[in-house]
Amino acid sequence: QVQLVESGGGLVQAGGSLRLSCAASGSIFNFNLMGWYRQAPGKQRELVAIISNMASTDYADSVKGRFTISKQNAKNTMYLQMNSPKPEDTAVYYCNAKRYGSDPGDYWGQGTQVTVSS
């Protein structure tokens, strides 16, 4: 069973920066897709950014140009660099990893709180 552990959340001022990390208990090389999601109070969980096993990326329109998703296979870690965060980015951020094919899997971390002050 793969475990994902997020870290790096906390309180940040609007316009500052923050980097979230998602460390996997095993190799991330075989995950087809990894991503960051977030859930604000009273709202549904939403996709923030995704990265494929070929390192192609995609972002929610609300974070394009401000957030950057990346990963280091050698460290089994995925990152989310959050630049110029806004108060509306306040949420619990979750990492996710998906594996397709003959041994499918869909794994979630426990979440890390990000609070952006104005």
Buried (B, 14 or more C-beta within 10 A) or exposed (E): EBEBBBEBBEEBEBEEEBBBBBBBEEEBEBBBBBBBBBBBEEEEBEBBBBBBBEEEEEBBEEBEEBBBBBBEBEEBBBBBBBBBBBEEBBBBBBBBBBBEEEEEBEBBBEBBEBBBEE
